[in-house]
């Protein structure tokens, strides 16, 4: 399992990076990105601290650990600048918190995120065909979420992504120990959203490509 959307207690997660990554290793993960919620007020607090320990934790537990960030509830007009700033602080994976059905995310967030330097648009809700086409052109992955609430639109996201050539990934959006998703559960999330077995395998390849790209930055 490669999971590129998780949270530690640097935002609203329950675990420090050491325990989060240890539990991920025990769940059979090959790679994990710690992508805490943040806006521009705290990039300097979060990203360098995860970067400081990521390599050592990965070596200790036997998996790849990436330092990322989830741009969260940032005004759409500021998302591009925020993504650039996060990248400058060393973020290896940038997720943007999409227009989920269960939170008051500002309209226009999906489009602004897809025009910025991000890697994954998380739980993008009722994403439009036009935005899925933009994701496809820019090589940005759309997320199928295993998290309660955010997963409500997985079927729509899968259908629109597949119809418009956008890449998909499956992530846990883990905040607590029980949220980490073993590979078989990730498979069920994908199949439950309407993907075939081969399309799920493509999701896994998409995640692997993002890890390789992050390590090559």
RATATA-V24315 format. One line per field, one symbol per residue. phi: phi as a letter, one per 30 degrees, with the letter a starting at -180 (. if undefined). Layout:
phi=???
This chain:
phi=.cbcabbcddbcdccdeddedddddddjdcabccbdeabddbeddcddddeeceddddddcibdcccbacdbhdeedcdddddddddddjedbcccdddedcbdddejdeddddccdbcbcdgdidedddddddeddcicdccccddeiddeceddeddddddciddbbcbdhdcbedddcdeddeeddddddjddedddddedddddddddddddd
